[in-house]
Amino acid sequence: MLNDQAHLNPKLFDDDIEQVPSRNGYGEGLVLAADANDQVVALCADLTESTRTEEFAKKYPNRFIEIGVAEQNLAAVASGMAAAGKVPFITSYAVFSPGRNWEQIRTTVCYNNQPVKIIGSHAGISVGPDGATHQALEDLAIMRALPNMVVVCPCDSIEAKKATVAIAKNSKPSYLRLSRSDVPVITTESTSFEIGKAEVFYEGKDVAIIACGQMVYRALLVAKELKEHGISIRVINNHTIKPLDQKTILKAAEETRAVVTVEEHQIHGGLGAAVAELISQNFPVPIKIIGIEDRFGESGEPEELLEKFGLTTENIKKAVLQVLRMKEK
Amino acid sequence: MMTLPDSAIKHLELKANEIRQDIIKMLLEAGSGHSAGPLGMADILTALYFHILHHNPHNPDLADRDRLVLSNGHICPVLYTTLAHSGYFPVSELKTLRKLGTRLQGHPHRGSLPGLETTSGPLGSGLSQSCGMAYVAKMDQKTWRVICLMSDGEQEAGNTWEAVMFAGKNKLDNLVGVIDRNNIQIDGFTEDIMPLEPLKDKYESFNWHVVDIDGHNFQSIHDAFDLAKTIHSKPTLILAHTTPGKGVSFMENKYEWHGKAPNKQEAEEALTQLRHIEEAIRHA
């Protein structure tokens, strides 16, 4: 059943649940972070409106820097600004940043250990009609592999806002992954958020579904539906991919002994991989990883693409039944 | 322009010679590393740390210090040696270059050694970082300058030109770029690998002020950095024509010496030649 302590949206299971892109939450969070700290600056690579950096740029024009279509410069200029005392947020689409500028992020941000905040908007297959070139499906893998980097993938716009405010204060290189399309708002202002602390949104003991981003909503739908069939599912909102909340995940593995992970990312190197690395080395239990199956996306409407690429409640249910059978063997 | 007294020039020449000798010794000890670039840039680094930069070796974090960013991190033997001779850390530590546990990493790592502003090595990003620093100095109305040392080879990197464009757009007149124009890179001569000329015209067309100098002439180096202070609304590029391997005849202008260290015999020969130059300076 739903965890009351999570204070989720009362309309969570209603058909008319409010839907907002998580990038909007970032836009609001950035202004809040800037209100609180005058060292916060934002740099953008010709995508100010669509990455929702616009409100900040209007309110703080002197703290906004337009870089143009130059993502390598975007990351390294921000590194220099951080070295001189600023807290720079750099925004673009995730395929470009951290996609095109990975080495600059590795050397000038991570190894150099400067607190640059990398905002990757338009991540996942749900980017939609722009097609595969603009659908970042590998960003979690390439950011997660970097020492010093914090990696956060919020489940909705409210959590994105909280995550933005939180990474502005953590003094570390950080990556925030955002969606372009509307996603259900499942949390509320009262839902707690702490970097590195996964939240149990739905209590259960038979199987744990560990998800991030908008897949958390689908996991909750599955938990509710299967409860009616006598299967008790624990849903964990694992917004921080790195550092992973080992305690909450291993506790779930021990108590449920069957795990499914769901993410809008390649099955290699993302959330599922992180969870599998942890569980297999500490408390091995059956696990299924749901994500994009080692291929590129294509054009289409977000919902059509999620369906075509298997990020559906049907597939999550199938995986739940599979791990249950594996556990029972 | 101020004319430097002969005594000051002699002092700088001797310091640069001492630094060159230590570069040879540390490279021999390390057994690997870059020789030509560090020897070629010894005069400019000496001029910066012993004459031009506002800095304090006993307070590397001095708030209003000038920022020296080494973009072409592979020439770090000359930066390390100059920092040590300036007093940032003991000269004896130079022999730990590239050894396990050293603060003198094969390519510079900020935080591991006092005096380093950035981590560098992968080419083409130092000018961007310098731009970020210079932009903040302007934002916060600070008086310090940013000096970015680059190789000519890294002018082949796209990232460099993204930064050149940014600096021009933002009129970063508190930024001085220096290109070590020694015409060599690992695979050969720059103009064979990927022609860079006309470099001066290229930078000027991006709204930079460009000064050509002999990178081994202390008066010219002094004048160029002095002139940069008077240029408003434009960043300055000092196109420093240098001789790679300067001071060691068998290394000079040989691209084969870009990325290797001398063996014992070669090091002895190099040191003999440098000591002869030292004597000549003393008796000039």
Chai-1 contact restraints between the chains, C-beta under 6 A:
chainA,res_idxA,chainB,res_idxB,connection_type,confidence,min_distance_angstrom,max_distance_angstrom,comment,restraint_id
A,A70,B,E162,contact,1.0,0.0,6.0,A-B,restraint_1
A,Q72,B,N159,contact,1.0,0.0,6.0,A-B,restraint_2
A,N73,B,S128,contact,1.0,0.0,6.0,A-B,restraint_3
A,N73,B,E162,contact,1.0,0.0,6.0,A-B,restraint_4
A,N73,B,A163,contact,1.0,0.0,6.0,A-B,restraint_5
A,N73,B,F166,contact,1.0,0.0,6.0,A-B,restraint_6
A,A76,B,S125,contact,1.0,0.0,6.0,A-B,restraint_7
A,A76,B,S128,contact,1.0,0.0,6.0,A-B,restraint_8
A,A76,B,Q129,contact,1.0,0.0,6.0,A-B,restraint_9
A,V77,B,S128,contact,1.0,0.0,6.0,A-B,restraint_10
A,V77,B,C131,contact,1.0,0.0,6.0,A-B,restraint_11
A,V77,B,G132,contact,1.0,0.0,6.0,A-B,restraint_12
A,S79,B,Q129,contact,1.0,0.0,6.0,A-B,restraint_13
A,G80,B,Q129,contact,1.0,0.0,6.0,A-B,restraint_14
A,G80,B,G132,contact,1.0,0.0,6.0,A-B,restraint_15
A,G80,B,M133,contact,1.0,0.0,6.0,A-B,restraint_16
A,M81,B,G132,contact,1.0,0.0,6.0,A-B,restraint_17
A,M81,B,V136,contact,1.0,0.0,6.0,A-B,restraint_18
A,A83,B,M133,contact,1.0,0.0,6.0,A-B,restraint_19
A,A84,B,M133,contact,1.0,0.0,6.0,A-B,restraint_20
A,A84,B,V136,contact,1.0,0.0,6.0,A-B,restraint_21
A,K86,B,V136,contact,1.0,0.0,6.0,A-B,restraint_22
A,E103,B,P122,contact,1.0,0.0,6.0,A-B,restraint_23
A,Q104,B,S125,contact,1.0,0.0,6.0,A-B,restraint_24
A,T107,B,T119,contact,1.0,0.0,6.0,A-B,restraint_25
A,T107,B,P122,contact,1.0,0.0,6.0,A-B,restraint_26
A,T108,B,S125,contact,1.0,0.0,6.0,A-B,restraint_27
A,T108,B,Q129,contact,1.0,0.0,6.0,A-B,restraint_28
A,Y111,B,T119,contact,1.0,0.0,6.0,A-B,restraint_29
A,N112,B,R110,contact,1.0,0.0,6.0,A-B,restraint_30
A,N112,B,T118,contact,1.0,0.0,6.0,A-B,restraint_31
A,N112,B,T119,contact,1.0,0.0,6.0,A-B,restraint_32
